[in-house]
């Protein structure tokens, strides 16, 4: 599983935060998820956004129970969207 390996999910799939099937898969993975919020980015721009966000990504992972969903903006700003508790409530 992704979470057991210590991996992080990086995605541009904005539905991951609201799609019931994807939420269940995320809970099973045990991994933190960071979703880009800007849809019109090139691959290079996406990579640069994640690189700028890396210090904040590491901090969020250290301070929060996984899994969770956070957003990453074009500028690299990171915001918690759904905590582990939020995700569990969504499937109950």
N, C-alpha and C positions, 0 to 999 in steps of 0.2 A: 504494500500500500504506500501511497505517496507520503502520508504523514509519518509513518514508521521509519521511512528513510530520511526524514528531516527535510523533505522537499517543500517548496512553496509553490502554490498555483498562481501563475501570472496569466491573465486573460484579458481579452477585449469583449468578452461575452457579457453584455449587460443584463441578460436574462438570468444569469446564475444567481442573482440576488432575489429573484421572485419565482422562478420555476420550481415547482414542488419536487420534481424528479431530480433536478440538479442540486437542490438543497439536501435531499436525502443522500445523494452521492457524496456531497461535500462533507456531511456529518460522518459518513462511513470512512472517508479518506483520513480524517483527523488532521487535515492540513490547513494552514492559513491561506486565504485567497485574496489576491489584490487585482481589482478590475479597473481597467482604464475607463475613464468617463468620456473622453473625446473620441468620437467615432471616425473622424476624417483625418487620421494620422497615417503617415507612411511607416514602414518598418523601422527605418532609422529614427524617426521621431518617437515611436513607441519605445524603442530601446533606450533612447536618451531620457525619456520621462522616467522609466524604471530606474535608470542609473542615478538620476537626481533624487529619486525617492528612497534609494537604498538605506541611508541612515535612519529614516523614519520607519521604513519597513522593519528593520532589525529591532528598533525600539518597541514597536507595536507587538512584535512576536514575543519579545522578552516579557512584556507587561500584561499579556492577555492570554486567557485559556483558548486553545485551538479546538476546533476550527472556528474561524470567523471570516467575515467578508469586509474588506476595506476598499476604498476607492483611491485611485491615483489620477491626479489631474495632469494635463499637458505640462504644467510647470514643475511637476514632481511632488506637489502637495498630497499628503495622505490623510484620509479621514475614515474612521471606523463607521461602517454602515450597519452591520449586524454582528453582535457578539455571539458567542457560543450559545448563551441562554436564549437570545432572540431566535436563532436558527432552530433550536429545539422546540420552541413554542410554535414555530411555523409548521411543524410536522405533527404536532399533537392534535 
